[in-house]
Amino acid sequence: MTKRVFSDEDLTLFLDGEASEAVAQEIEAALITDPALVASLDEMRAAQAAFVADQDALLAVAPPIPDLPGAAQTTFPWVAAFGGMAAGLVIAAGLSWSILTQDAPDWRDVVANYQSLYVTETLAGPVEPESALEAKLTDLSGVLGLDLTTLPTVDGLEYRRAQQLGYLGTPLAQLTFLTPDGGPVALCILRVGGPNSDGIEAETLEGMAAFSWVDNGYGVLLIGPQGDTTLPDAATVFRAALRDAAA
């Protein structure tokens, strides 16, 4: 049977919940047996989440629209039109200033925004052959300059797959897992520079438990279900292993 190839428009409508019922059912059925399609949807979700996070950050610092006295009272259409143009120019100038001067969102917040879209079904289904999983880790290791193939197995986390994402043009590796209860977990690694962290920072991001640190110029975030007792120990294990991998 010929595999159905879905267009970017089909997948975008599916992610937005606007695909027709027939197309949505076809995509849901294909996700069960097509890991490449799952990866494509994951990448599109990441792009959408990053875009939303960037826009939210811009709106948070954009200057208010100034009052334009007299524009609403005038009876001359061209004056009103000029007032609208002026307001538009002020908004555009303000947004441009914001883009140039504001700090980019913390990469951990962007990842958490994306991870909040994950459910058990996102990572459920057939697992790729061991050879394919190892090949992907090898590729990511080359991209990051960090050996990911030696990461240990952690009790309570079932490894599902890895993929390359990106943040502001910098490669970001995402390794995904499922807890025994089906909770989605992600281990994300990004080259960020800066000094090593004294310890592992535990916090709540987007309602999820998050553990992050910086070692040898790499920022690492482990994020998963709130209250999962596996994650604190897993963070300690992964930090030690990644230190060795960078040595």
Sequence and secondary structure as in RCSB ss.txt:
>XXXX:A:sequence
MTKRVFSDEDLTLFLDGEASEAVAQEIEAALITDPALVASLDEMRAAQAAFVADQDALLAVAPPIPDLPGAAQTT
FPWVAAFGGMAAGLVIAAGLSWSILTQDAPDWRDVVANYQSLYVTETLAGPVEPESALEAKLTDLSGVLGLDLTT
LPTVDGLEYRRAQQLGYLGTPLAQLTFLTPDGGPVALCILRVGGPNSDGIEAETLEGMAAFSWVDNGYGVLLIGP
QGDTTLPDAATVFRAALRDAAA
>XXXX:A:secstr
       HHHHHHHHTT S HHHHHHHHHHHHH HHHHHHHHHHHHHHHHHHHHHHHHHHH       TTTTT  
 HHHHHHHHHHHHHHHHHHHHHHHHHS    HHHHHHHHHTT  HHHH S    HHHHHHHHHHHHHHHTS  TT
    TT EEEEEEEEEETTEEEEEEEEE TT  EEEEEEEE  S   SS EEEEETTEEEEEEEETTEEEEEEE 
TT THHHHHHHHHHHHHHHHH 
